[in-house]
Amino acid sequence: MIHFRLNAQSGVATYVQLVHQVRHALRSGLLEPGDQLPTVKEVVGSLAINPNTVLKAYRELEHAGLVEGRPGMGTFVLRSLEGPPPDKQAALRKSLQRWLQSALEAGLSPDAVLAFVDAAIRDVTEDSVA
Amino acid sequence: MTAIVATGLGMRYGKRVALRDCSMEIPSGSVTALVGPNGAGKTTLLLLAAGLLAPTAGTITVLDRTPDRDVELISRIGFVAQDVPLYGSFTVAEMLRFGQKMNHHWDQQLAQQRMEKLQIPLNQQVHELSGGQRAQVSLALALGKKPDILLLDEPLASLDPLARREFMRVVMETAADSKITIVLSSHLVADLERVCDHLVVLSSSRTQVVGEIGTLLDGHCVLVGPHCDSREPDIAGVASIVERTDSERQTSLLVRTNGPILDPKWISEPVTLEDLVLAYLARPGATALPAPRAMSQASAS
């Protein structure tokens, strides 16, 4: 069973934070097919958040085919998430390094790069959530 | 289904107008934040919904019925007033017994279990309890009657952060368990962001913003760009400007959108609930209200 936690300062919508945490647990192997997610009441009781927020997060995971709600029983993991294979990860890392090099050469400071990355992640994840 | 509908609702105490021309729909099963500065009419609106006042103009219906003088309906409404009225010399057990005697439907077991879970001793006198415990006892009294509607007037105002969390935990567990509709008023917006799904902003006796919080947040953003000379810059995708801050080089706008903002001059940032509410309260002329037609469609979905 996983425990959710919330970062009030992150500016990320609460249900999105829950979705990310489940995805992360699936990727890291903390959650496996057949595992049960905490019930809505358990999440609500531990975080003092609106039950509709939890339902929204679980619906989103269900739409993605990652979990399944079984009426009267709870929500169960259907499949795990695997990260990209190692060679793919190495290639991605290479291309990021190339981009960073050109950003630094163009005069961006590391701080500015981080702000860039933050904004880009927000743009991309918002598009995929909407 | 709509739990509470106000149409042209108005209330005056003698010459003083507490509420004027208020229209809103609160969907069943929602948790609605009622927000506004002191004196905006929040308490009056809750008293009208609880049937403890009769409106002087317009109508309010709760579960399709008129709350004032409808005793059967009132038994389905739980109301916790701002000053947490309890009898100080009663013990907690006597307070619960009082609730049992005064209500048609009463779940004594549930009320007692709540006290045990929160470790509030039944033989303690109410005036010896902490503020947080007193709030929990009055919440247990309101929930003991198994209401369909729960109205909470500034429930968090006098509580410390831990007691606030405990209080909202019980309220949210109740919301998860039943189809109850909850309306709670507060001027602490940050506390409400994670517990509420709908928002009503009252200011100067009128409704200023009504809607589902996710939709409201999606429909607003902060635009930051180079200083802009025009007072009302025309930007594609912006329906109206709610708040504007200028510095020598920069202009930032909190706007209501009606489409994507593609103008590269402006960087768009998401808005927090607190910023949104404060921006509207600072500009009482601005509103974000659903059109009457859109309102009834929203309640049908």
HADDOCK unambig.tbl for C-alpha pairs under 7 A between the chains (distance, minus, plus):
assign (segid A and resid 40 and name CA) (segid B and resid 176 and name CA) 6.96 0.50 0.50
assign (segid A and resid 41 and name CA) (segid B and resid 173 and name CA) 5.95 0.50 0.50
assign (segid A and resid 41 and name CA) (segid B and resid 176 and name CA) 5.78 0.50 0.50
assign (segid A and resid 44 and name CA) (segid B and resid 169 and name CA) 6.85 0.50 0.50
assign (segid A and resid 44 and name CA) (segid B and resid 172 and name CA) 6.15 0.50 0.50
assign (segid A and resid 44 and name CA) (segid B and resid 173 and name CA) 6.07 0.50 0.50
assign (segid A and resid 45 and name CA) (segid B and resid 169 and name CA) 5.38 0.50 0.50
assign (segid A and resid 45 and name CA) (segid B and resid 173 and name CA) 5.86 0.50 0.50
assign (segid A and resid 48 and name CA) (segid B and resid 165 and name CA) 6.48 0.50 0.50
assign (segid A and resid 48 and name CA) (segid B and resid 168 and name CA) 5.72 0.50 0.50
assign (segid A and resid 48 and name CA) (segid B and resid 169 and name CA) 4.27 0.50 0.50
assign (segid A and resid 48 and name CA) (segid B and resid 172 and name CA) 6.14 0.50 0.50
assign (segid A and resid 48 and name CA) (segid B and resid 195 and name CA) 6.98 0.50 0.50
assign (segid A and resid 49 and name CA) (segid B and resid 172 and name CA) 6.42 0.50 0.50
assign (segid A and resid 49 and name CA) (segid B and resid 194 and name CA) 5.18 0.50 0.50
assign (segid A and resid 49 and name CA) (segid B and resid 195 and name CA) 4.66 0.50 0.50
assign (segid A and resid 50 and name CA) (segid B and resid 172 and name CA) 5.93 0.50 0.50
assign (segid A and resid 50 and name CA) (segid B and resid 194 and name CA) 6.26 0.50 0.50
assign (segid A and resid 50 and name CA) (segid B and resid 195 and name CA) 4.34 0.50 0.50
assign (segid A and resid 50 and name CA) (segid B and resid 196 and name CA) 6.09 0.50 0.50
assign (segid A and resid 51 and name CA) (segid B and resid 172 and name CA) 6.71 0.50 0.50
assign (segid A and resid 51 and name CA) (segid B and resid 175 and name CA) 6.83 0.50 0.50
assign (segid A and resid 51 and name CA) (segid B and resid 176 and name CA) 5.39 0.50 0.50
